[in-house]
Amino acid sequence: MLYSLGADLLLVVHLLFICFVIFGGFMLLKWRWLIFVHFPSVVWGVLLEFNRWICPLTPLEQMLRKMGEQESYTGGFIQHYLLPVIYPSTLNENIQIVLGVLLILINVVIYLWVILKHHWKIK
């Protein structure tokens, strides 16, 4: 039971990290120092998508599920949990490239907004 709980908690942490990577730039409006955590997280997310890597949290979650005698799954977090919700077909290289580009674009827009808002606040 503890292994299953650990896998579920890791799943929540994984999802929160993905949300942070996508939308965490907004937090820079309040805590500018967070850029030192957020920017490397975005770079990591983009590298995962462009290189088709599996996040290290995924095998850890799968291992915990096996140890908790739950059925594990193959592939990555996005393919297993998010893809069925967002896309009707399987994840492929083209979709991962699009996700990586969207991640960059979303964060460039957020960062520009934060920079411009901070710049106007100073003057």
C-alpha positions, -999 to 999 in steps of 0.1 A, spaced: 0 0 0 28 24 8 44 18 -27 10 25 -43 7 57 -23 42 67 -32 35 61 -69 3 82 -67 22 110 -49 49 109 -75 23 111 -102 9 143 -85 44 158 -82 51 149 -119 19 167 -130 26 197 -108 61 199 -123 46 199 -158 22 227 -149 51 246 -134 72 243 -165 43 254 -187 28 282 -165 54 289 -138 66 319 -156 36 338 -142 50 332 -107 79 355 -117 56 384 -113 57 379 -76 90 361 -70 116 372 -96 142 349 -80 122 319 -92 136 324 -127 167 304 -114 144 274 -109 118 280 -137 142 286 -166 162 254 -161 129 235 -157 117 249 -191 150 239 -207 147 204 -192 111 201 -205 121 212 -240 151 188 -240 128 160 -230 104 167 -258 129 174 -286 150 144 -278 121 121 -270 136 113 -236 115 98 -208 115 118 -176 133 100 -148 102 103 -126 83 79 -150 105 48 -144 105 56 -107 67 57 -107 65 25 -127 88 8 -102 68 19 -73 36 6 -90 52 -28 -95 65 -29 -60 30 -21 -48 16 -49 -70 -2 -25 -92 -2 -28 -130 25 -7 -145 25 8 -179 50 13 -208 60 46 -223 62 79 -205 40 100 -183 27 121 -212 19 91 -233 1 73 -205 -17 100 -186 -19 132 -206 -20 120 -242 -53 101 -240 -69 133 -226 -53 157 -251 -48 137 -282 -69 107 -296 -39 90 -313 -5 79 -300 23 102 -293 48 105 -321 79 125 -329 60 153 -347 37 158 -318 66 160 -294 83 186 -315 51 206 -316 48 203 -278 84 214 -274 78 244 -297 46 253 -278 65 251 -245 91 276 -258 65 299 -273 43 299 -241 73 307 -219 87 334 -243 54 352 -242 52 349 -204 88 360 -199 83 390 -222 52 399 -203 70 397 -170 99 417 -183 77 444 -198 56 446 -167 87 449 -145 102 475 -168 71 497 -167 69 493 -129 105 507 -126 98 538 -146 
